[in-house]
Amino acid sequence: MNKPQAFAIWLTGLPASGKSAITAALKPKLEALGLRVEVLESDELRRALTPSPTYSREERDLFYRALAVMGSRLVAHGVTVIFDATANRQAYRDFARMLIPRFMEVAVECPLDVCMARDKKGTYKKGLAGESATVPGLQDSYEAPLKPEVRIDSANTPPEAAADLLLASLQERLLLA
């Protein structure tokens, strides 16, 4: 069997919606198929690219543009990319789609109250306390995907099941052919 070509999959959703848990379940499944996989996780990369983040609109615009370019370069060199990033504006994800021909957008859908209850990083707590003024879903808007290739109800779908759903969708869309 031929090794599948590299592609990118962007998991987008509110903070604490389950993107990282799904990514952690999906990555080893893709690697088991012989793919080289790199996760571009926004919090981790933000520490390197914007060590003192302000989360301003301008900073987010630059950050997500850089993230999309990094992902496109990795895919061009045969590495499958999982974007684990809120990317609260559709334009950020559309830019990545424009750069990466083999691209799949995944809406990780979860009610805000469930996200707030799951929030281990304290993102919503800081937002509610006034320590952060740009939390997507609270003070800043989150533009949910209008036409994602896949929607996952992460409040009711465990990460392993979500990863299996994504694998099936990737095969159906011939990204794993």
GUKOL-847322 format. One record per residue (C-alpha): residue number from 1; residue in three letters; x, y, z. Coordinates in Angstrom, 2 decimals. Layout:
BEGIN
 pos code       X       Y       Z
 NUM  ALA       X       Y       Z
...
// end
This chain:
BEGIN
 pos code       X       Y       Z
   1  MET    0.00    0.00    0.00
   2  ASN    1.26    3.47   -0.87
   3  LYS    1.87    5.91    1.92
   4  PRO   -0.85    8.61    1.96
   5  GLN    0.10   12.14    0.91
   6  ALA    0.42   14.77    3.60
   7  PHE   -2.54   16.98    4.41
   8  ALA   -3.69   19.39    7.11
   9  ILE   -6.61   19.18    9.48
  10  TRP   -7.64   22.21   11.55
  11  LEU   -9.55   21.54   14.76
  12  THR  -11.29   24.76   15.73
  13  GLY  -13.59   25.48   18.63
  14  LEU  -13.94   27.52   21.78
  15  PRO  -11.17   27.29   24.36
  16  ALA  -11.54   24.03   26.36
  17  SER  -13.92   22.55   23.79
  18  GLY  -11.82   19.39   23.48
  19  LYS   -9.50   20.17   20.56
  20  SER   -6.34   19.03   22.37
  21  ALA   -7.92   15.81   23.66
  22  ILE   -9.11   14.91   20.16
  23  THR   -5.70   15.80   18.73
  24  ALA   -3.99   13.55   21.30
  25  ALA   -6.24   10.67   20.22
  26  LEU   -5.91   11.35   16.48
  27  LYS   -2.13   11.79   16.15
  28  PRO   -1.11    8.19   17.02
  29  LYS   -3.83    6.82   14.74
  30  LEU   -2.41    8.79   11.80
  31  GLU    1.15    7.77   12.70
  32  ALA    0.04    4.12   12.74
  33  LEU   -0.88    4.61    9.07
  34  GLY    2.72    5.57    8.30
  35  LEU    2.25    9.33    8.28
  36  ARG    4.71   11.79    9.75
  37  VAL    2.52   14.06   11.88
  38  GLU    3.22   17.42   13.48
  39  VAL    0.80   19.14   15.84
  40  LEU    0.79   22.92   15.66
  41  GLU   -0.73   23.80   19.03
  42  SER   -1.45   27.48   19.44
  43  ASP   -0.55   27.90   23.12
  44  GLU    2.81   26.18   22.65
  45  LEU    3.73   28.15   19.51
  46  ARG    2.43   31.42   20.92
  47  ARG    5.03   31.16   23.71
  48  ALA    7.74   31.13   21.03
  49  LEU    6.27   33.62   18.57
  50  THR    4.73   36.11   21.00
  51  PRO    6.37   35.52   24.41
  52  SER    4.31   38.30   26.03
  53  PRO    1.01   37.86   24.22
  54  THR   -1.56   40.63   24.22
  55  TYR   -4.12   38.67   22.17
  56  SER   -4.93   41.86   20.29
  57  ARG   -6.60   41.58   16.90
  58  GLU   -3.36   42.60   15.16
  59  GLU   -1.29   40.09   17.11
  60  ARG   -3.79   37.31   16.42
  61  ASP   -3.82   38.20   12.71
  62  LEU   -0.01   37.88   12.56
  63  PHE    0.09   34.77   14.73
  64  TYR   -2.50   32.80   12.75
  65  ARG   -0.95   33.89    9.46
  66  ALA    2.43   32.56   10.66
  67  LEU    0.77   29.35   11.89
  68  ALA   -0.88   28.76    8.50
  69  VAL    2.40   29.40    6.65
  70  MET    4.27   27.00    8.97
  71  GLY    1.62   24.36    8.38
  72  SER    1.72   24.83    4.61
  73  ARG    5.52   24.42    4.55
  74  LEU    5.33   21.23    6.61
  75  VAL    2.65   19.75    4.33
  76  ALA    4.72   20.72    1.27
  77  HIS    7.56   18.66    2.77
  78  GLY    5.43   15.58    3.37
  79  VAL    4.42   16.15    6.99
  80  THR    0.75   15.89    7.93
  81  VAL   -0.30   18.77   10.16
  82  ILE   -2.94   18.92   12.87
  83  PHE   -3.73   22.51   13.80
  84  ASP   -4.91   22.51   17.42
  85  ALA   -5.94   26.15   17.62
  86  THR   -9.09   28.14   18.36
  87  ALA   -8.53   30.49   15.39
  88  ASN  -11.57   32.50   16.37
  89  ARG  -11.98   34.16   12.96
  90  GLN  -12.98   32.28    9.83
  91  ALA  -10.43   34.30    7.85
  92  TYR   -7.58   32.58    9.71
  93  ARG   -8.77   29.12    8.71
  94  ASP   -9.62   30.25    5.17
  95  PHE   -6.06   31.53    4.74
  96  ALA   -4.69   28.12    5.73
  97  ARG   -7.13   26.43    3.32
  98  MET   -5.90   28.72    0.53
  99  LEU   -2.28   27.72    1.21
 100  ILE   -2.88   23.99    1.72
 101  PRO   -4.75   22.16   -1.06
 102  ARG   -5.33   19.00    1.01
 103  PHE   -7.11   20.62    3.96
 104  MET   -9.96   19.68    6.25
 105  GLU  -11.67   21.98    8.75
 106  VAL  -13.23   20.41   11.83
 107  ALA  -15.72   22.24   14.05
 108  VAL  -15.30   21.02   17.62
 109  GLU  -18.65   22.11   19.01
 110  CYS  -19.25   22.42   22.72
 111  PRO  -21.58   24.67   24.73
 112  LEU  -19.84   27.56   26.49
 113  ASP  -20.92   26.38   29.94
 114  VAL  -19.35   22.95   29.33
 115  CYS  -16.13   24.60   28.08
 116  MET  -16.05   26.79   31.18
 117  ALA  -16.50   23.76   33.44
 118  ARG  -13.65   21.93   31.64
 119  ASP  -11.26   24.88   31.61
 120  LYS   -8.05   23.63   33.27
 121  LYS   -5.97   26.59   32.08
 122  GLY   -8.20   29.18   33.75
 123  THR   -8.88   31.06   30.52
 124  TYR  -12.53   31.78   31.29
 125  LYS  -11.83   32.51   34.96
 126  LYS   -9.34   35.21   33.89
 127  GLY  -11.84   36.59   31.40
 128  LEU  -14.64   36.75   33.95
 129  ALA  -12.31   38.35   36.51
 130  GLY  -11.29   41.05   34.03
 131  GLU   -7.69   39.77   33.83
 132  SER   -8.15   39.03   30.13
 133  ALA  -10.30   41.08   27.77
 134  THR  -10.13   38.95   24.63
 135  VAL  -11.36   35.44   25.48
 136  PRO  -13.19   33.96   22.46
 137  GLY  -16.75   33.21   23.44
 138  LEU  -16.73   35.81   26.24
 139  GLN  -15.40   39.26   25.27
 140  ASP  -14.18   38.38   21.78
 141  SER  -16.28   36.76   19.11
 142  TYR  -15.78   33.20   17.91
 143  GLU  -16.75   32.68   14.28
 144  ALA  -17.83   29.06   14.07
 145  PRO  -17.09   27.39   10.74
 146  LEU  -19.88   27.86    8.23
 147  LYS  -19.08   24.78    6.16
 148  PRO  -16.65   22.54    8.01
 149  GLU  -15.95   19.15    6.52
 150  VAL  -16.73   17.62    9.92
 151  ARG  -18.65   18.69   13.01
 152  ILE  -17.93   17.00   16.34
 153  ASP  -20.20   17.38   19.36
 154  SER  -17.41   17.19   21.92
 155  ALA  -19.80   17.47   24.86
 156  ASN  -21.21   14.05   23.94
 157  THR  -18.43   12.39   21.90
 158  PRO  -15.35   11.04   23.71
 159  PRO  -11.98   12.00   22.15
 160  GLU  -11.24    8.43   20.92
 161  ALA  -14.61    8.22   19.17
 162  ALA  -14.06   11.69   17.68
 163  ALA  -10.65   10.59   16.36
 164  ASP  -12.23    7.52   14.76
 165  LEU  -14.89    9.74   13.20
 166  LEU  -12.15   11.95   11.76
 167  LEU  -10.25    8.97   10.37
 168  ALA  -13.39    7.75    8.63
 169  SER  -14.02   11.21    7.22
 170  LEU  -10.42   11.51    6.01
 171  GLN  -10.78    8.17    4.20
 172  GLU  -14.13    9.18    2.74
 173  ARG  -12.63   12.42    1.42
 174  LEU   -9.71   10.46   -0.02
 175  LEU   -7.15   12.31    2.09
 176  LEU   -5.97    8.92    3.38
 177  ALA   -6.27    7.16    0.01
// end
